[in-house]
Amino acid sequence: MQVESVVADLKEKAEVFASSQHGNSKARVIILGEAAVGTQISLAGLQMRFTSPMSKVVLFYDEEGPRIGTRALVPADRAGSLHK
């Protein structure tokens, strides 16, 4: 096998493994009230511990990280229509 072929094979296997580790990347956590310091969230295979209180936010899987992203809660979130 040529080196390029081995590298391509390993890269493909790494991508399959990484995508299987993130669970449901469409999942959301909506905080309607307030979550206290120390609260830990697990989302799409990632974890986040709050270092400050969080209120009226949506937490989502941010593919650019990968990480857990946050954004302000909007009225549509309560109706079930989530937008990033």
N, C-alpha and C positions, 0 to 999 in steps of 0.2 A: 504494500500500500504506500502511496505517496503521502508525504507530510500534509499536503493540502487536503487530501481526502480524509485523513484522520482528524484534522482540525475541524473540518466541516461536520463530520459525524459527531464529534464531541460537542460542538456548538449547538447542533440540533437537539441532542440529548439534554443539554443544560437548559435550553428553552422549554422543552417539554416538562422537565422537573420543576423549573421556576413557576410555570403557569399552573401546575397542579398544587402548589403550596399556598395559593392565595384564596382558596375557598370561593365564595360568591362575591365577585368584584362589583356586583350591582347592589349589594346590601347597603343600608343606610341606618344610622342611629339618629333619632330626632330627640333633642332635649327641649322639652316644652317649658320646664321650670328652671331649676338650677341644680347642677351637679357639683358636689363638693371637691375640694382639693384632695388628692389621693385616690379619687375614683379611677378605676382602670377599665378600659374599653378594649374588647377584642373584636376586630372587624376584618373580614377577608384574610384571615391568617396573620394579621398584624396586631400589635398591642400599643396602647397609648395610656399613660398615666397623667392625670391632670395636675399641673403645678400651680394652677390658679382656678378659681371657680369658673364654670362654664354655664351660660344660660342662653336659651333661645337660639340654639345653633343646630346645624345638621352636620354630622360627621360622615364622611364617605371615603371610599378607596380612591386614592389619587394615583393613577398609573404613571405619572411623571416621576414619582419618588422611587420606587413605590413607597407610599406612606399613607397615613390617615389624614385627609384634608378636612378643613372646617369652613363653613360659610354661615352667614346669618340666616335665621329661620324666616321664611316668607309665608304669607297666607296660603299660597298654593300647596305648601308642604302638608298642611293640616288636611287638605282635601285629597291627598294621596298622589298628586301630580308633582313629582320631584324634578327640579332642574338644577344642574350644576352651576 
